[in-house]
């Protein structure tokens, strides 16, 4: 198994999946929530949320996070992705516009939603997860050794 094969599979799976769980830490207690997401070409993951949500507050205080994505889970063999990294609010207007175009198209939220988000007329912010390491669990492509670690070049 070559690193290029693993990275290609992760990229494909991130385009297929729509929901992820993100784990955050507040004090000595972990928290996990489910969000819709999009991925960019560097495999960063993005979602929208309000700043008053627990996970948003915990990201503001401590930006380490982890994610889990179920790609194929309805029956064996299964495929999933886990990653550890860092999360933060995206503040660059150009990046927000680019990612929100992808988000709005994928989830069919419409032009009004996009326009209002870009104009700051709703209470949501765009968040980014930057992965430091992926764990691909893929019983389809790697049935004899299904747990594969891969680190992206950022």
Backbone as CSV, one residue per row, in Angstrom:
resi,resn,N_x,N_y,N_z,CA_x,CA_y,CA_z,C_x,C_y,C_z
1,UNK,0.840,-1.172,0.000,0.000,0.000,0.000,0.891,1.244,0.000
2,UNK,0.681,2.090,-0.979,1.492,3.289,-1.140,0.776,4.493,-0.528
3,UNK,1.558,5.460,0.002,0.926,6.663,0.569,-0.004,7.373,-0.412
4,UNK,0.362,7.365,-1.715,-0.476,8.032,-2.710,-1.847,7.366,-2.803
5,UNK,-1.886,6.037,-2.698,-3.167,5.329,-2.724,-4.034,5.734,-1.529
6,UNK,-3.419,5.821,-0.372,-4.160,6.186,0.836,-4.685,7.611,0.725
7,UNK,-3.854,8.539,0.293,-4.298,9.932,0.178,-5.407,10.069,-0.853
8,UNK,-5.321,9.326,-1.954,-6.359,9.368,-2.984,-7.688,8.849,-2.429
9,UNK,-7.637,7.757,-1.689,-8.854,7.214,-1.090,-9.466,8.192,-0.086
10,UNK,-8.629,8.789,0.758,-9.142,9.755,1.736,-9.814,10.919,1.022
11,UNK,-9.185,11.445,-0.033,-9.779,12.546,-0.796,-11.132,12.140,-1.378
12,UNK,-11.206,10.946,-1.949,-12.468,10.461,-2.509,-13.531,10.327,-1.423
13,UNK,-13.161,9.733,-0.313,-14.123,9.519,0.763,-14.622,10.836,1.358
14,UNK,-13.739,11.831,1.452,-14.162,13.130,1.987,-15.142,13.829,1.057
15,UNK,-15.081,13.515,-0.233,-16.039,14.079,-1.178,-17.386,13.352,-1.106
16,UNK,-17.366,12.073,-0.741,-18.598,11.272,-0.629,-19.375,11.576,0.648
17,UNK,-18.671,11.702,1.743,-19.308,11.855,3.053,-19.896,13.253,3.207
18,UNK,-20.893,13.355,4.055,-21.528,14.651,4.284,-21.553,15.066,5.746
19,UNK,-21.457,14.103,6.647,-21.518,14.427,8.067,-20.292,13.883,8.784
20,UNK,-19.873,14.622,9.806,-18.755,14.168,10.630,-19.070,14.472,12.079
21,UNK,-18.395,13.752,12.934,-18.442,14.042,14.359,-17.142,14.755,14.700
22,UNK,-17.271,15.815,15.473,-16.089,16.553,15.910,-16.048,16.523,17.434
23,UNK,-14.879,16.154,17.946,-14.678,16.073,19.392,-13.848,17.262,19.843
24,UNK,-14.286,17.883,20.936,-13.584,19.026,21.514,-13.396,18.774,23.006
25,UNK,-12.619,19.633,23.628,-12.308,19.480,25.040,-12.615,20.778,25.776
26,UNK,-13.339,20.638,26.880,-13.626,21.772,27.743,-13.275,21.400,29.174
27,UNK,-12.248,22.029,29.714,-11.790,21.650,31.053,-11.275,20.230,31.018
28,UNK,-11.860,19.362,31.810,-11.436,17.963,31.800,-12.496,17.058,31.180
29,UNK,-13.435,17.643,30.439,-14.531,16.865,29.862,-14.536,16.962,28.336
30,UNK,-14.612,15.833,27.655,-14.717,15.794,26.207,-16.159,16.013,25.768
31,UNK,-16.324,16.529,24.559,-17.630,16.723,23.971,-17.566,16.318,22.504
32,UNK,-18.639,15.759,21.990,-18.679,15.388,20.579,-20.011,15.827,19.991
33,UNK,-19.975,16.317,18.754,-21.196,16.713,18.068,-21.089,16.332,16.595
34,UNK,-22.220,16.350,15.935,-22.286,15.992,14.523,-22.588,17.237,13.710
35,UNK,-21.823,17.421,12.614,-21.997,18.577,11.742,-21.905,18.145,10.280
36,UNK,-22.550,18.915,9.407,-22.351,18.766,7.965,-21.045,19.453,7.610
37,UNK,-20.320,18.919,6.623,-19.022,19.497,6.295,-18.743,19.447,4.806
38,UNK,-17.742,20.227,4.388,-17.136,20.141,3.063,-15.626,20.100,3.264
39,UNK,-14.940,19.534,2.283,-13.476,19.448,2.327,-12.893,20.265,1.180
40,UNK,-11.706,20.828,1.402,-11.016,21.521,0.319,-9.938,20.608,-0.273
41,UNK,-9.188,21.141,-1.226,-8.170,20.353,-1.919,-7.011,19.947,-1.012
42,UNK,-6.817,20.634,0.112,-5.759,20.296,1.073,-6.263,19.373,2.179
43,UNK,-7.516,18.920,2.052,-8.157,18.018,3.010,-8.517,18.685,4.329
44,UNK,-8.567,20.021,4.347,-9.121,20.725,5.494,-10.627,20.555,5.432
45,UNK,-11.258,20.478,6.583,-12.698,20.263,6.663,-13.361,21.504,7.241
46,UNK,-14.537,21.847,6.713,-15.221,23.078,7.094,-16.674,22.789,7.448
47,UNK,-17.195,23.501,8.419,-18.599,23.416,8.805,-19.025,24.766,9.330
48,UNK,-20.324,24.952,9.424,-20.837,26.196,9.990,-21.507,25.892,11.321
49,UNK,-21.396,26.845,12.222,-22.000,26.698,13.537,-22.116,28.076,14.165
50,UNK,-22.914,28.150,15.191,-23.028,29.414,15.910,-21.959,29.453,17.009
51,UNK,-21.452,30.636,17.312,-20.381,30.750,18.303,-20.808,30.419,19.727
52,UNK,-22.111,30.325,19.984,-22.555,30.006,21.337,-22.702,28.503,21.592
53,UNK,-22.535,27.678,20.579,-22.594,26.218,20.764,-21.416,25.748,21.611
54,UNK,-21.627,24.666,22.312,-20.578,24.152,23.209,-19.276,23.869,22.458
55,UNK,-19.363,23.186,21.325,-18.138,22.865,20.584,-17.440,24.134,20.086
56,UNK,-18.208,25.141,19.703,-17.619,26.406,19.252,-16.901,27.115,20.396
57,UNK,-17.507,27.118,21.575,-16.886,27.721,22.756,-15.590,26.990,23.128
58,UNK,-15.630,25.671,23.042,-14.441,24.890,23.393,-13.324,25.073,22.368
59,UNK,-13.673,25.211,21.089,-12.668,25.482,20.061,-12.034,26.847,20.300
60,UNK,-12.841,27.810,20.697,-12.321,29.156,20.988,-11.312,29.111,22.137
61,UNK,-11.586,28.293,23.134,-10.718,28.207,24.311,-9.518,27.289,24.107
62,UNK,-9.681,26.277,23.282,-8.646,25.239,23.119,-8.852,24.620,21.744
63,UNK,-7.988,24.915,20.789,-8.280,24.567,19.403,-7.942,23.137,18.976
64,UNK,-7.436,22.308,19.874,-7.211,20.916,19.503,-8.556,20.220,19.353
65,UNK,-8.662,19.378,18.312,-9.914,18.681,18.048,-9.616,17.366,17.342
66,UNK,-10.631,16.535,17.256,-10.542,15.280,16.515,-11.867,15.082,15.794
67,UNK,-11.816,14.362,14.670,-13.032,14.109,13.905,-13.154,12.622,13.596
68,UNK,-14.369,12.209,13.316,-14.649,10.856,12.850,-15.721,10.951,11.774
69,UNK,-15.509,10.192,10.698,-16.446,10.193,9.579,-16.746,8.744,9.204
70,UNK,-18.015,8.394,9.183,-18.430,7.082,8.699,-18.670,7.200,7.201
71,UNK,-17.905,6.453,6.435,-18.037,6.495,4.982,-18.949,5.365,4.508
72,UNK,-18.661,4.161,4.927,-19.482,2.983,4.596,-19.734,2.256,5.905
73,UNK,-20.971,2.269,6.345,-21.278,1.756,7.668,-22.527,0.886,7.718
74,UNK,-23.218,0.749,6.596,-24.492,0.047,6.624,-24.357,-1.463,6.794
75,UNK,-23.255,-2.028,6.358,-22.972,-3.452,6.563,-21.498,-3.688,6.255
76,UNK,-21.004,-4.841,6.683,-19.581,-5.152,6.453,-19.319,-5.355,4.975
77,UNK,-18.160,-5.017,4.476,-17.047,-4.373,5.170,-17.320,-2.880,5.379
78,UNK,-16.641,-2.280,6.352,-16.873,-0.875,6.690,-15.683,-0.003,6.295
79,UNK,-15.959,1.289,6.188,-14.930,2.290,5.892,-15.188,3.494,6.784
80,UNK,-14.148,3.991,7.446,-14.261,5.182,8.274,-12.957,5.960,8.282
81,UNK,-13.062,7.206,8.643,-11.901,8.099,8.723,-11.911,8.760,10.092
82,UNK,-10.765,8.777,10.732,-10.572,9.563,11.949,-9.382,10.482,11.719
83,UNK,-9.368,11.593,12.421,-8.248,12.518,12.281,-8.101,13.337,13.555
84,UNK,-6.876,13.708,13.833,-6.589,14.654,14.908,-5.993,15.896,14.284
85,UNK,-6.269,17.036,14.896,-5.749,18.277,14.347,-6.210,19.472,15.159
86,UNK,-6.419,20.561,14.435,-6.759,21.838,15.059,-7.961,22.458,14.374
87,UNK,-8.790,23.146,15.138,-9.975,23.806,14.602,-9.984,25.271,15.006
88,UNK,-10.562,26.079,14.136,-10.662,27.505,14.432,-11.693,28.142,13.506
89,UNK,-12.087,29.355,13.821,-12.988,30.137,12.977,-12.192,30.636,11.770
90,UNK,-12.819,30.609,10.610,-12.216,31.167,9.400,-12.602,32.629,9.337
91,UNK,-11.607,33.514,9.316,-11.904,34.947,9.308,-11.567,35.626,7.981
92,UNK,-10.798,34.979,7.122,-10.437,35.555,5.829,-11.666,35.560,4.906
93,UNK,-12.104,36.730,4.494,-13.341,36.882,3.716,-13.286,36.130,2.390
94,UNK,-12.149,36.134,1.742,-12.013,35.432,0.456,-12.152,33.918,0.650
95,UNK,-11.536,33.403,1.684,-11.631,31.971,1.973,-13.065,31.596,2.368
96,UNK,-13.701,32.438,3.175,-15.088,32.186,3.575,-15.976,32.113,2.332
97,UNK,-15.820,33.054,1.422,-16.646,33.078,0.207,-16.432,31.818,-0.626
98,UNK,-15.190,31.417,-0.786,-14.876,30.230,-1.591,-15.491,28.969,-0.967
99,UNK,-15.273,28.779,0.313,-15.768,27.572,0.983,-17.290,27.584,1.047
100,UNK,-17.882,28.726,1.314,-19.333,28.790,1.409,-20.013,28.537,0.068
101,UNK,-19.366,28.849,-1.029,-19.908,28.489,-2.348,-20.010,26.976,-2.460
102,UNK,-18.957,26.280,-2.045,-18.968,24.812,-2.066,-20.027,24.264,-1.113
103,UNK,-20.100,24.821,0.076,-21.053,24.371,1.091,-22.488,24.565,0.588
104,UNK,-22.780,25.745,0.074,-24.130,26.052,-0.406,-24.515,25.149,-1.570
105,UNK,-23.570,24.858,-2.459,-23.854,23.981,-3.591,-24.096,22.545,-3.129
106,UNK,-23.270,22.049,-2.228,-23.383,20.668,-1.766,-24.688,20.435,-1.010
107,UNK,-25.073,21.376,-0.185,-26.257,21.199,0.656,-27.487,21.935,0.132
108,UNK,-27.363,22.501,-1.076,-28.497,23.125,-1.746,-29.204,24.147,-0.850
109,UNK,-28.406,25.003,-0.223,-28.981,25.989,0.700,-29.501,27.234,-0.010
110,UNK,-29.097,27.432,-1.260,-29.624,28.542,-2.044,-28.776,29.801,-1.975
111,UNK,-29.019,30.671,-2.940,-28.263,31.915,-3.069,-28.520,32.862,-1.908
112,UNK,-29.762,32.911,-1.419,-30.074,33.802,-0.299,-29.272,33.434,0.942
113,UNK,-29.183,32.124,1.229,-28.394,31.678,2.376,-26.937,32.104,2.206
114,UNK,-26.386,31.862,1.031,-24.996,32.247,0.748,-24.819,33.756,0.914
115,UNK,-25.669,34.543,0.290,-25.553,36.003,0.356,-25.639,36.508,1.798
116,UNK,-26.577,35.973,2.556,-26.732,36.392,3.953,-25.538,35.979,4.802
117,UNK,-25.002,34.797,4.541,-23.825,34.345,5.296,-22.637,35.254,5.020
118,UNK,-22.384,35.531,3.755,-21.246,36.385,3.364,-21.416,37.797,3.925
119,UNK,-22.646,38.274,3.974,-22.919,39.614,4.492,-22.932,39.665,6.019
120,UNK,-22.806,38.501,6.668,-22.821,38.469,8.131,-24.207,38.675,8.721
121,UNK,-25.245,38.359,7.961,-26.621,38.588,8.415,-27.218,37.414,9.178
122,UNK,-26.445,36.368,9.385,-26.941,35.296,10.248,-25.935,35.084,11.361
123,UNK,-26.270,34.250,12.310,-25.411,34.102,13.482,-24.350,33.018,13.343
124,UNK,-24.296,32.346,12.197,-23.315,31.279,11.995,-21.940,31.819,11.599
125,UNK,-20.930,31.057,11.973,-19.555,31.315,11.535,-19.063,30.077,10.799
126,UNK,-18.030,30.253,9.988,-17.402,29.135,9.294,-16.207,28.668,10.117
127,UNK,-16.150,27.375,10.362,-15.057,26.769,11.123,-14.249,25.864,10.214
128,UNK,-12.958,25.744,10.533,-12.042,24.910,9.763,-11.336,23.926,10.684
129,UNK,-11.247,22.689,10.226,-10.453,21.664,10.897,-9.255,21.376,10.001
130,UNK,-8.051,21.557,10.539,-6.815,21.276,9.819,-6.253,19.962,10.363
131,UNK,-6.267,18.916,9.543,-5.814,17.607,10.023,-4.292,17.526,10.111
132,UNK,-3.825,16.873,11.159,-2.391,16.608,11.305,-2.076,15.149,10.992
133,UNK,-3.050,14.281,11.226,-2.877,12.861,10.938,-4.246,12.254,10.695
134,UNK,-4.331,11.404,9.668,-5.543,10.657,9.388,-5.336,9.192,9.740
135,UNK,-6.397,8.564,10.191,-6.457,7.115,10.312,-7.581,6.681,9.375
136,UNK,-7.225,5.916,8.376,-8.206,5.358,7.454,-8.453,3.918,7.871
137,UNK,-9.697,3.611,8.144,-10.085,2.243,8.465,-10.910,1.762,7.282
138,UNK,-10.312,0.931,6.426,-10.906,0.578,5.139,-10.829,-0.934,4.913
139,UNK,-11.905,-1.621,5.277,-11.956,-3.076,5.091,-12.205,-3.467,3.641
140,UNK,-12.594,-2.515,2.791,-12.838,-2.797,1.381,-11.518,-2.890,0.622
141,UNK,-10.691,-1.846,0.724,-9.450,-1.786,-0.045,-8.260,-2.424,0.660
142,UNK,-8.326,-2.546,1.979,-7.232,-3.124,2.747,-7.774,-4.177,3.716
143,UNK,-8.333,-5.263,3.189,-8.996,-6.243,4.063,-8.064,-6.948,5.046
144,UNK,-6.783,-7.051,4.727,-5.852,-7.753,5.609,-5.173,-6.840,6.622
145,UNK,-5.234,-5.553,6.405,-4.642,-4.567,7.317,-5.442,-3.281,7.159
146,UNK,-6.627,-3.242,7.729,-7.590,-2.183,7.433,-7.297,-0.847,8.104
147,UNK,-6.404,-0.797,9.084,-6.093,0.458,9.775,-4.805,1.038,9.198
148,UNK,-4.916,2.196,8.538,-3.784,2.813,7.864,-3.630,4.249,8.340
149,UNK,-2.447,4.637,8.786,-2.174,6.028,9.177,-1.557,6.772,8.009
150,UNK,-1.932,8.061,7.874,-1.377,8.901,6.814,-1.344,10.346,7.290
151,UNK,-0.229,11.033,7.046,-0.082,12.439,7.428,-0.055,13.288,6.162
152,UNK,-0.971,14.264,6.054,-0.977,15.152,4.888,0.167,16.156,4.964
153,UNK,0.585,16.611,3.807,1.594,17.670,3.724,0.870,18.994,3.678
154,UNK,0.922,19.779,4.754,0.210,21.068,4.803,1.098,22.195,4.388
